Amino acid sequence: MRKIKIKAFGKINLVLDVLGERDDGYHEIKTLLQGITLHDNVYIEKCAEGINLTCDLPQLSTGADNLVYKAASLLMKDFSQIQGIKLKLEKRIPVAAGLAGGSSDAAATLIGMNLLYGLNLSLKQLREYGGLLGSDVPFCLYPLTAIGEERGEMVTECVSCPEIWLVIMKPPFSVSAREAYQNLAQITILQKPDISMVLKALEEKNKKAIFKHMNNVLEYSTFDLYPQLKEWASKLQGLDVERVMMSGSGPTLLAFVDDKNSADKLKSFVKLQGWEIAVVRTTNKEDIEGRMRFYE
């Protein structure tokens, strides 16, 4: 086994509640995380020495500040048998979109190096490494459906989501997650999420109830900072969609629909200059189990 190709799936938040600020400067959250089929591709192979990282997106750093580089460095530091690693990223998940693209790439790197070098690390151990890299990395190691607590890095699997189709729409600007969290203290949150209601809907495979009870408190903050984003969300909600919601701290909007046909129609209808738009569905076990391809 000389090379591995891994699909690095993105994620969305079906529920995101902010419980308060922590002593370490982060915020305590409770979130319901869900994998989506939009993915980057990460190619991993052994090399003689060092970390060789390339990417098809020229504006993305491939140096020591890249999460993939950090993931490789973390394992190389702890396992002397890792002399070198070559990594290539094919980016498909929009950057700085609240979809965990970088975190998913880092998770794929941990998985690939674990296999290539026979480290025999368990999912629990990989999640411990992932937690050192970022809040979303532990979930992205097995991106199905899970509850995330503390900073989001404490992951507990729950009943998987039924197949849901949605259109992802990333506007041509980024949002500072730090700014979105800090602004929460300045605004009124009209409705706090009830994650138990969404979990009940998942158990019952009741998509209408899932759509009804989904909620993201950071919407209030990001929409306050970027009123045009709130305006676009309102316009989208007026179309033939089940629910429009923001992912993470934004700015990506998620339009949930009945089926793939509805998603394709919505994508063809929405004309937003400079936006990155994709039709995706929620991940299932077959997606996760079939995400790797091995080359000799």
ChimeraX attribute file (.defattr): number of C-alpha atoms within 10 A of each C-alpha:
attribute: neighborCount
match mode: 1-to-1
recipient: residues
	/A:1	11
	/A:2	12
	/A:3	17
	/A:4	24
	/A:5	20
	/A:6	25
	/A:7	23
	/A:8	36
	/A:9	31
	/A:10	28
	/A:11	30
	/A:12	24
	/A:13	26
	/A:14	25
	/A:15	26
	/A:16	28
	/A:17	20
	/A:18	20
	/A:19	13
	/A:20	12
	/A:21	13
	/A:22	12
	/A:23	7
	/A:24	6
	/A:25	8
	/A:26	13
	/A:27	18
	/A:28	16
	/A:29	18
	/A:30	20
	/A:31	25
	/A:32	26
	/A:33	27
	/A:34	23
	/A:35	28
	/A:36	24
	/A:37	21
	/A:38	22
	/A:39	24
	/A:40	22
	/A:41	21
	/A:42	25
	/A:43	23
	/A:44	25
	/A:45	20
	/A:46	21
	/A:47	15
	/A:48	10
	/A:49	11
	/A:50	15
	/A:51	22
	/A:52	18
	/A:53	20
	/A:54	17
	/A:55	15
	/A:56	11
	/A:57	13
	/A:58	8
	/A:59	7
	/A:60	12
	/A:61	14
	/A:62	20
	/A:63	14
	/A:64	14
	/A:65	9
	/A:66	16
	/A:67	23
	/A:68	28
	/A:69	21
	/A:70	18
	/A:71	24
	/A:72	25
	/A:73	17
	/A:74	16
	/A:75	19
	/A:76	18
	/A:77	11
	/A:78	9
	/A:79	11
	/A:80	8
	/A:81	12
	/A:82	21
	/A:83	15
	/A:84	16
	/A:85	22
	/A:86	18
	/A:87	24
	/A:88	18
	/A:89	21
	/A:90	17
	/A:91	19
	/A:92	17
	/A:93	25
	/A:94	24
	/A:95	15
	/A:96	19
	/A:97	24
	/A:98	26
	/A:99	29
	/A:100	27
	/A:101	27
	/A:102	25
	/A:103	28
	/A:104	31
	/A:105	31
	/A:106	29
	/A:107	32
	/A:108	31
	/A:109	28
	/A:110	23
	/A:111	21
	/A:112	23
	/A:113	21
	/A:114	16
	/A:115	14
	/A:116	18
	/A:117	16
	/A:118	10
	/A:119	14
	/A:120	10
	/A:121	13
	/A:122	11
	/A:123	13
	/A:124	12
	/A:125	12
	/A:126	19
	/A:127	24
	/A:128	15
	/A:129	18
	/A:130	24
	/A:131	18
	/A:132	14
	/A:133	20
	/A:134	18
	/A:135	20
	/A:136	29
	/A:137	31
	/A:138	29
	/A:139	30
	/A:140	27
	/A:141	25
	/A:142	22
	/A:143	29
	/A:144	24
	/A:145	28
	/A:146	23
	/A:147	23
	/A:148	24
	/A:149	19
	/A:150	17
	/A:151	18
	/A:152	23
	/A:153	22
	/A:154	18
	/A:155	22
	/A:156	13
	/A:157	15
	/A:158	15
	/A:159	14
	/A:160	18
	/A:161	25
	/A:162	19
	/A:163	13
	/A:164	16
	/A:165	22
	/A:166	27
	/A:167	24
	/A:168	29
	/A:169	22
	/A:170	27
	/A:171	20
	/A:172	13
	/A:173	12
	/A:174	15
	/A:175	17
	/A:176	14
	/A:177	17
	/A:178	12
	/A:179	13
	/A:180	21
	/A:181	19
	/A:182	13
	/A:183	16
	/A:184	19
	/A:185	11
	/A:186	9
	/A:187	10
	/A:188	9
	/A:189	13
	/A:190	7
	/A:191	10
	/A:192	14
	/A:193	19
	/A:194	14
	/A:195	21
	/A:196	10
	/A:197	15
	/A:198	24
	/A:199	21
	/A:200	14
	/A:201	20
	/A:202	19
	/A:203	14
	/A:204	14
	/A:205	16
	/A:206	14
	/A:207	17
	/A:208	12
	/A:209	16
	/A:210	23
	/A:211	18
	/A:212	13
	/A:213	17
	/A:214	20
	/A:215	26
	/A:216	23
	/A:217	21
	/A:218	23
	/A:219	24
	/A:220	21
	/A:221	23
	/A:222	25
	/A:223	19
	/A:224	17
	/A:225	15
	/A:226	13
	/A:227	11
	/A:228	11
	/A:229	20
	/A:230	19
	/A:231	12
	/A:232	15
	/A:233	19
	/A:234	13
	/A:235	11
	/A:236	19
	/A:237	16
	/A:238	12
	/A:239	14
	/A:240	15
	/A:241	17
	/A:242	16
	/A:243	20
	/A:244	25
	/A:245	25
	/A:246	29
	/A:247	26
	/A:248	27
	/A:249	28
	/A:250	27
	/A:251	26
	/A:252	28
	/A:253	25
	/A:254	23
	/A:255	25
	/A:256	23
	/A:257	21
	/A:258	16
	/A:259	13
	/A:260	16
	/A:261	12
	/A:262	17
	/A:263	24
	/A:264	17
	/A:265	13
	/A:266	20
	/A:267	18
	/A:268	9
	/A:269	10
	/A:270	13
	/A:271	10
	/A:272	13
	/A:273	8
	/A:274	10
	/A:275	16
	/A:276	15
	/A:277	20
	/A:278	18
	/A:279	20
	/A:280	19
	/A:281	20
	/A:282	23
	/A:283	24
	/A:284	19
	/A:285	12
	/A:286	8
	/A:287	17
	/A:288	19
	/A:289	9
	/A:290	10
	/A:291	16
	/A:292	18
	/A:293	11
	/A:294	13
	/A:295	9
	/A:296	6
